[in-house]
Amino acid sequence: MAAYTVPAAVRCSVKLLLKDTVLTSRNICRLSATCTGRGYTSWRTCASFSSSAADVCALSHSATGHYDRLVQCGSLREDAQQRDVVQQLAQLQHSLKNYNNSIYLNPPPPRVNPKDGRGRLPKDKHPNMASTDIRGDGSPVEEEPSPPPPPPPPKGFYIYGDVGTGKTMLMDLFYSHVENTRKKRVHFNGFMLDIHQRIHRRKQSLPKRRLGKMFTYDPISPVAMEISNETCLLCFDEFQEYCHTICLNSGIDYRRLDKAAAGKLYYLTGEPAAGAFLDALFEELALRQKSVTGPRVLTVLGRDLTLEKTCGSIADCTFDELCGRPLGASDYLEMARHFDTVFIRDVPMLTLTLKDQARRFTTLIDNFYDSKVRVVLLAAAPVDRLFVHTGGEDERDRQLLDDLGLSGDAAEHLTLFTAEEEIFAFQRTVSRLMEMQTESYWMEGDRSRSKKEP
């Protein structure tokens, strides 16, 4: 049974990683956890609830207390599963207060034996027992016993569940209360880009190879050591083994609950004058920008990414411009860095014949959502009918199965697994698009507003 439940957990998880030992090339690929449940954009703004100074002090140190206050002031609704998770995270928060992984990265050197001058004990002496030497007068000299090994580091948490159930919200709440300064909250795509940049810098620093001289260099281990030295706690996407497993699956997608809308931000191509409404909204937002409307060229890993219509922190794009060409997470992260509002026009119904474009659209929304980028869409179908799991088999998928030599049950299981992964990703995208239309999300994503605040 467990073998079948693990893929579901991998699909929808939030990961809290504790950096316990030196990361190696074997385990750096497992530095992962899927952040799939942001919702609750108002949990940071519950400061108006009246409280005593003592309550505020307790709140500032307790994830559980913070959660209680959010429920009391109406920002969250009571959820027994969420409460159970936050209580376990609070225990981890306490364990991390004085946690330091340096003892695992830099273990003390072995005690030098006075007889042989080397860093090991004689063969006839047990390493965990005190040994003795004989003084000149015949009396024994007690040696100090070898230091005990360090205690095992606290385990992280692997939180999984359906979309919108609050996984990322609880992780962010936990992260905000961890007092250990050597912590990092990153998105998986940003983390992997950072890994590649570190690897690239190390390779560039190598001396040039001479013709005919073979030289191999594995940069993964030193890069892993860099990250380990910088961080005791990682909170980000994907999956890792050394963790407690928690299910957070109350069956409620909180992003789909009734929330105040930020006006009309999702238009259908069949609606009269839908394009004109987008034009008018763009012009209204552009009036607040200290810039002129025109093309913009972004540089992404040495490549030029040209967007045809921008104005300050606003970009007006077509679906084909963003998802019809070979762009990826690095491109969308760079866009999120420059723009707080992106118009996406002419989004088609996403069938299996548009699998590549659908995957790019999912990646785009994931990165925009994590960076609080606001979106305005003009699409061919309502958001809950945008992804259609029909449209014929993908010839490239069949070719891949042939190349792998897979057929029969093996091919069927791999195909079903891939389909389940994509369906979950599409469901997450729909859930996030719904939240991205709310007033709270729109206000939180207004970067000009945040700059004006002290």
C-alpha positions as CSV (number, residue, x, y, z in Angstrom):
1,M,0.0,0.0,0.0
2,A,2.8,2.4,0.9
3,A,4.4,1.9,-2.5
4,Y,1.2,3.4,-4.1
5,T,0.8,6.3,-1.7
6,V,4.4,7.6,-2.1
7,P,3.8,9.0,-5.6
8,A,0.8,10.9,-4.4
9,A,2.9,12.4,-1.5
10,V,5.6,13.4,-3.9
11,R,3.1,15.2,-6.1
12,C,1.8,17.5,-3.4
13,S,4.1,18.2,-0.6
14,V,5.9,20.9,1.4
15,K,9.3,20.1,2.7
16,L,11.2,21.4,5.6
17,L,14.8,20.2,5.3
18,L,17.3,20.1,8.1
19,K,20.9,20.3,7.0
20,D,22.5,17.7,9.2
21,T,25.5,16.5,7.4
22,V,27.7,17.5,4.6
23,L,25.7,17.3,1.4
24,T,27.1,14.9,-1.2
25,S,26.6,14.5,-4.9
26,R,24.4,11.6,-4.0
27,N,21.9,13.4,-1.8
28,I,22.0,17.0,-3.2
29,C,19.6,15.7,-5.8
30,R,17.1,14.9,-3.1
31,L,17.1,18.4,-1.5
32,S,13.5,18.9,-2.3
33,A,9.8,19.3,-1.3
34,T,6.8,20.5,-3.2
35,C,5.1,23.8,-2.1
36,T,1.6,23.4,-3.3
37,G,-0.8,25.2,-1.0
38,R,-0.3,28.9,-0.7
39,G,-3.8,30.4,-0.1
40,Y,-4.4,32.5,3.0
41,T,-2.8,35.6,1.7
42,S,-4.3,37.6,4.6
43,W,-2.6,35.7,7.4
44,R,0.2,38.2,7.5
45,T,-2.2,41.1,8.0
46,C,-4.0,40.2,11.2
47,A,-2.3,42.9,13.2
48,S,-5.5,44.8,13.8
49,F,-6.8,42.3,16.3
50,S,-6.6,43.8,19.8
51,S,-4.1,42.1,22.1
52,S,-2.1,42.7,25.2
53,A,1.7,43.2,25.2
54,A,2.1,39.8,26.8
55,D,0.0,38.2,24.0
56,V,2.1,39.9,21.3
57,C,5.3,38.7,23.0
58,A,4.0,35.1,23.1
59,L,2.8,35.4,19.5
60,S,6.2,36.5,18.3
61,H,7.8,33.3,19.6
62,S,5.1,30.6,19.0
63,A,3.9,29.3,15.7
64,T,1.0,27.7,17.6
65,G,0.0,31.0,19.2
66,H,0.2,32.8,15.8
67,Y,-2.1,30.2,14.3
68,D,-4.6,30.6,17.2
69,R,-4.7,34.3,16.7
70,L,-5.3,34.0,13.0
71,V,-8.3,31.7,13.7
72,Q,-9.6,34.1,16.4
73,C,-9.4,37.2,14.1
74,G,-11.1,35.3,11.2
75,S,-8.2,35.1,8.8
76,L,-8.3,31.3,9.0
77,R,-11.0,28.9,9.8
78,E,-10.5,26.2,12.4
79,D,-9.0,23.1,10.8
80,A,-8.1,20.1,13.1
81,Q,-5.5,18.8,10.6
82,Q,-3.8,22.1,10.3
83,R,-3.7,22.5,14.0
84,D,-2.1,19.1,14.4
85,V,0.6,20.0,11.8
86,V,1.3,23.4,13.4
87,Q,1.7,21.8,16.8
88,Q,4.4,19.4,15.4
89,L,6.1,22.3,13.6
90,A,6.1,24.3,16.9
91,Q,8.1,21.4,18.5
92,L,10.6,21.5,15.6
93,Q,10.8,25.3,15.9
94,H,11.8,24.9,19.6
95,S,14.5,22.3,18.6
96,L,16.0,24.7,16.0
97,K,16.4,27.6,18.4
98,N,20.0,26.7,19.2
99,Y,20.6,24.2,16.5
100,N,23.9,24.3,14.6
101,N,25.1,21.8,12.0
102,S,28.8,22.8,12.2
103,I,29.5,19.7,14.4
104,Y,28.5,17.5,11.5
105,L,30.3,19.6,8.9
106,N,33.5,19.9,10.9
107,P,33.8,17.0,13.3
108,P,36.5,17.2,16.0
109,P,39.8,15.5,14.9
110,P,40.5,12.1,16.4
111,R,42.5,12.2,19.7
112,V,46.2,11.7,19.2
113,N,47.6,8.7,21.0
114,P,50.6,9.7,23.0
115,K,52.4,6.4,22.2
116,D,52.4,6.4,18.5
117,G,51.7,10.1,17.8
118,R,49.0,9.2,15.3
119,G,45.3,10.0,15.3
120,R,44.2,6.5,16.4
121,L,44.2,4.3,19.4
122,P,46.4,1.2,19.7
123,K,44.6,-1.9,18.4
124,D,44.3,-3.5,21.9
125,K,42.3,-0.6,23.3
126,H,38.6,-0.3,22.7
127,P,37.7,3.2,21.2
128,N,34.9,3.7,23.6
129,M,36.8,2.8,26.8
130,A,39.2,4.8,28.9
131,S,42.8,3.5,28.5
132,T,45.7,3.7,30.8
133,D,49.5,4.2,30.7
134,I,52.0,3.5,33.4
135,R,53.9,6.3,35.2
136,G,57.6,5.9,36.1
137,D,56.5,5.0,39.7
138,G,54.3,2.2,38.4
139,S,51.0,4.1,39.0
140,P,48.5,4.1,36.2
141,V,47.7,7.3,34.2
142,E,44.1,7.5,33.2
143,E,43.5,8.8,29.7
144,E,40.3,10.7,28.9
145,P,37.7,8.6,27.1
146,S,37.0,9.4,23.4
147,P,34.2,12.0,23.1
148,P,30.8,10.5,22.3
149,P,29.4,10.9,18.8
150,P,27.1,14.0,18.3
151,P,23.4,13.3,18.8
152,P,21.4,12.8,15.7
153,P,20.1,16.1,14.2
154,P,16.3,16.8,14.5
155,K,14.3,15.5,11.6
156,G,12.6,17.7,9.2
157,F,9.0,17.3,8.0
158,Y,7.5,16.1,4.7
159,I,4.0,17.5,4.5
160,Y,1.7,16.2,1.7
161,G,-1.9,16.6,0.8
162,D,-4.3,17.9,-1.8
163,V,-4.1,21.4,-3.4
164,G,-5.1,24.4,-1.4
165,T,-5.2,22.7,2.0
166,G,-2.7,25.0,3.6
167,K,0.7,23.3,3.3
168,T,2.7,26.3,2.2
169,M,0.8,28.6,4.5
170,L,1.8,26.6,7.5
171,M,5.4,26.3,6.3
172,D,5.7,30.0,5.9
173,L,4.2,30.6,9.3
174,F,6.7,28.1,10.8
175,Y,9.6,29.7,9.0
176,S,8.7,33.2,10.2
177,H,9.0,32.0,13.8
178,V,12.2,30.0,13.6
179,E,14.8,32.1,15.5
180,N,17.8,30.4,13.9
181,T,19.3,32.9,11.5
182,R,20.8,30.3,9.3
183,K,17.6,29.4,7.5
184,K,16.4,29.8,3.9
185,R,13.0,29.7,2.3
186,V,13.4,29.2,-1.5
187,H,11.3,28.0,-4.4
188,F,12.5,24.8,-6.1
189,N,13.2,26.5,-9.4
190,G,15.1,29.3,-7.9
191,F,17.1,26.8,-5.8
192,M,18.1,24.8,-8.8
193,L,19.1,27.9,-10.8
194,D,21.3,28.9,-7.8
195,I,22.9,25.4,-7.9
196,H,23.6,25.7,-11.6
197,Q,25.1,29.2,-11.2
198,R,27.4,28.0,-8.4
199,I,28.5,25.0,-10.6
200,H,29.1,27.3,-13.5
201,R,31.3,29.7,-11.4
202,R,33.4,26.8,-10.1
203,K,33.9,25.4,-13.6
204,Q,34.8,28.9,-14.9
205,S,37.5,29.2,-12.2
206,L,39.3,26.0,-13.3
207,P,42.5,26.3,-15.2
208,K,42.2,25.7,-18.9
209,R,42.9,22.1,-20.0
210,R,45.8,21.5,-22.2
211,L,45.3,19.6,-25.4
212,G,45.5,15.9,-24.8
213,K,45.3,16.2,-21.0
214,M,42.3,14.5,-19.5
215,F,40.9,16.2,-16.4
216,T,37.7,15.4,-14.6
217,Y,36.1,17.6,-11.9
218,D,32.9,17.1,-10.0
219,P,31.7,20.4,-8.6
220,I,28.7,19.0,-6.8
221,S,30.4,18.1,-3.6
222,P,32.0,21.6,-3.0
223,V,28.7,23.3,-4.0
224,A,26.9,21.1,-1.5
225,M,29.4,22.1,1.2
226,E,28.8,25.8,0.4
227,I,25.1,25.4,0.9
228,S,25.6,23.3,4.1
229,N,27.9,26.0,5.5
230,E,25.3,28.7,4.8
231,T,22.2,27.0,6.0
232,C,20.8,24.9,8.8
233,L,17.2,24.8,7.6
234,L,15.8,24.7,4.1
235,C,12.1,25.2,3.3
236,F,11.3,24.5,-0.3
237,D,9.9,22.3,-3.0
238,E,10.3,18.6,-3.7
239,F,11.1,15.5,-1.7
240,Q,13.8,14.3,0.7
241,E,14.1,11.1,2.8
242,Y,15.3,12.1,6.3
243,C,11.9,13.4,7.5
244,H,8.8,12.8,9.5
245,T,5.8,12.4,7.2
246,I,2.6,14.4,7.8
247,C,-0.6,14.2,5.8
248,L,-2.5,17.5,5.6
249,N,-5.6,16.7,3.5
250,S,-8.9,18.0,5.0
251,G,-10.6,17.8,1.6
252,I,-11.0,21.6,1.5
253,D,-9.4,23.8,-1.1
254,Y,-9.3,27.1,0.8
255,R,-8.4,29.0,-2.4
256,R,-11.8,28.2,-3.7
257,L,-13.7,29.5,-0.8
258,D,-15.7,32.8,-1.3
259,K,-13.3,35.7,-1.1
260,A,-13.6,39.3,-2.2
261,A,-12.7,39.6,-5.9
262,A,-10.3,42.2,-7.2
263,G,-12.7,43.2,-10.0
264,K,-12.8,41.2,-13.3
265,L,-9.4,39.8,-14.1
266,Y,-10.4,36.8,-16.1
267,Y,-12.0,37.3,-19.5
268,L,-13.3,34.9,-22.1
269,T,-12.4,35.5,-25.8
270,G,-16.1,35.0,-26.7
271,E,-17.2,37.9,-24.5
272,P,-18.1,41.1,-26.4
273,A,-15.2,43.6,-26.4
274,A,-13.1,41.5,-24.0
275,G,-9.9,42.6,-25.6
276,A,-11.0,46.2,-25.3
277,F,-11.5,45.8,-21.6
278,L,-7.9,44.5,-21.2
279,D,-6.6,47.4,-23.3
280,A,-8.4,49.8,-21.0
281,L,-7.1,48.1,-17.8
282,F,-3.6,48.2,-19.2
283,E,-3.8,51.9,-20.0
284,E,-5.2,52.6,-16.5
285,L,-2.4,50.8,-14.8
286,A,0.2,52.3,-17.2
287,L,-0.8,55.8,-16.1
288,R,0.7,55.1,-12.7
289,Q,4.0,54.1,-14.2
290,K,6.9,56.4,-14.7
291,S,7.7,54.9,-18.0
292,V,6.5,54.7,-21.6
293,T,4.9,51.7,-23.3
294,G,7.2,49.7,-25.6
295,P,9.3,46.5,-25.9
296,R,11.6,45.3,-23.2
297,V,14.6,43.0,-23.4
298,L,15.5,40.9,-20.4
299,T,18.8,39.0,-20.1
300,V,18.4,35.4,-18.8
301,L,21.6,33.4,-18.4
302,G,23.2,35.2,-21.3
303,R,20.1,35.0,-23.6
304,D,17.9,37.9,-24.6
305,L,14.2,37.5,-23.8
306,T,12.1,40.1,-25.7
307,L,8.7,41.2,-24.6
308,E,6.9,43.3,-27.2
309,K,4.6,45.4,-24.9
310,T,5.6,46.6,-21.5
311,C,5.3,49.7,-19.3
312,G,7.3,49.9,-16.1
313,S,6.3,47.0,-14.0
314,I,3.5,45.9,-16.3
315,A,3.9,43.4,-19.2
316,D,1.1,42.8,-21.8
317,C,1.9,39.4,-23.5
318,T,0.2,36.7,-25.5
319,F,0.0,33.1,-24.5
320,D,2.2,32.2,-27.5
321,E,4.8,34.8,-26.6
322,L,5.1,33.2,-23.1
323,C,4.4,29.5,-23.7
324,G,4.6,28.9,-27.4
325,R,8.4,29.3,-27.5
326,P,11.0,27.3,-25.5
327,L,11.0,29.3,-22.3
328,G,11.4,27.8,-18.8
329,A,11.5,28.6,-15.1
330,S,14.6,30.9,-15.4
331,D,12.7,33.1,-17.9
332,Y,9.6,33.3,-15.8
333,L,11.6,34.0,-12.6
334,E,13.3,36.9,-14.4
335,M,10.0,38.2,-15.5
336,A,8.7,38.0,-12.0
337,R,11.6,40.0,-10.8
338,H,10.8,42.9,-13.2
339,F,7.0,42.9,-13.4
340,D,4.3,42.8,-10.7
341,T,1.4,42.6,-13.3
342,V,1.3,40.5,-16.4
343,F,-1.5,40.4,-19.0
344,I,-1.8,37.0,-20.8
345,R,-4.0,37.1,-23.9
346,D,-5.4,34.4,-26.1
347,V,-4.9,31.4,-23.7
348,P,-6.3,28.4,-25.6
349,M,-8.0,25.3,-24.2
350,L,-5.1,23.2,-23.1
351,T,-5.4,19.7,-24.5
352,L,-2.9,16.9,-24.9
353,T,-2.0,18.2,-28.3
354,L,-0.6,21.3,-26.5
355,K,1.2,19.4,-23.8
356,D,4.4,21.4,-24.0
357,Q,2.5,24.7,-23.9
358,A,0.4,23.5,-21.0
359,R,3.5,22.5,-19.0
360,R,5.1,25.9,-19.6
361,F,1.9,27.6,-18.5
362,T,1.8,25.6,-15.3
363,T,5.5,26.5,-14.6
364,L,4.7,30.2,-15.4
365,I,1.8,30.3,-13.0
366,D,3.8,28.5,-10.3
367,N,6.6,31.0,-10.5
368,F,4.3,34.0,-10.7
369,Y,2.2,32.8,-7.8
370,D,5.3,32.3,-5.6
371,S,6.5,35.8,-6.4
372,K,3.0,37.3,-6.0
373,V,2.8,38.5,-9.6
374,R,-0.7,39.6,-10.6
375,V,-2.2,38.2,-13.8
376,V,-5.0,39.3,-16.1
377,L,-6.1,36.6,-18.5
378,L,-8.0,36.5,-21.8
379,A,-8.8,32.8,-22.3
380,A,-10.9,30.5,-24.5
381,A,-12.6,28.8,-21.6
382,P,-13.5,29.4,-17.9
383,V,-10.6,28.6,-15.5
384,D,-12.1,25.4,-14.3
385,R,-12.4,24.1,-17.9
386,L,-9.1,25.4,-19.2
387,F,-7.3,22.1,-19.0
388,V,-8.8,19.2,-21.0
389,H,-7.3,15.8,-20.6
390,T,-8.1,14.7,-24.2
391,G,-6.9,15.4,-27.6
392,G,-5.2,12.2,-28.7
393,E,-2.0,10.4,-27.8
394,D,1.3,12.2,-27.9
395,E,3.5,10.6,-30.6
396,R,6.6,11.7,-28.7
397,D,5.5,9.9,-25.5
398,R,5.0,6.7,-27.5
399,Q,8.4,7.2,-29.1
400,L,10.0,7.7,-25.6
401,L,8.4,4.4,-24.4
402,D,9.8,2.6,-27.4
403,D,13.3,4.1,-26.9
404,L,13.2,3.0,-23.2
405,G,12.1,-0.5,-24.3
406,L,9.0,-0.3,-22.2
407,S,5.8,-2.0,-23.2
408,G,2.8,-3.7,-21.6
409,D,2.2,-3.1,-17.9
410,A,5.5,-1.2,-17.4
411,A,4.6,1.3,-20.2
412,E,1.0,1.6,-18.9
413,H,2.2,2.3,-15.3
414,L,4.7,4.9,-16.5
415,T,2.0,6.6,-18.7
416,L,-0.5,6.6,-15.8
417,F,2.1,8.1,-13.4
418,T,3.0,10.9,-15.9
419,A,-0.7,11.6,-16.4
420,E,-1.4,11.7,-12.7
421,E,1.5,14.1,-12.2
422,E,0.2,16.4,-14.9
423,I,-3.4,16.3,-13.7
424,F,-2.3,17.3,-10.2
425,A,-0.2,20.1,-11.6
426,F,-3.1,21.4,-13.7
427,Q,-5.4,21.2,-10.6
428,R,-2.8,23.2,-8.6
429,T,-2.7,25.8,-11.4
430,V,-6.5,26.2,-11.5
431,S,-6.6,26.5,-7.7
432,R,-3.9,29.2,-7.8
433,L,-5.5,31.1,-10.7
434,M,-8.6,31.3,-8.6
435,E,-6.8,32.8,-5.7
436,M,-4.9,35.2,-8.0
437,Q,-8.2,36.9,-8.8
438,T,-8.9,37.8,-5.2
439,E,-8.6,41.3,-3.8
440,S,-6.1,40.1,-1.0
441,Y,-3.8,38.6,-3.6
442,W,-4.0,41.7,-5.9
443,M,-3.3,44.1,-3.0
444,E,-0.4,42.0,-1.8
445,G,1.1,41.9,-5.3
446,D,1.1,45.7,-5.7
447,R,4.8,46.5,-5.4
448,S,4.3,50.2,-5.8
449,R,2.1,50.1,-2.7
450,S,4.7,48.2,-0.6
451,K,7.4,50.7,-1.6
452,K,5.3,53.6,-0.2
453,E,4.8,51.9,3.2
454,P,7.4,52.5,5.9
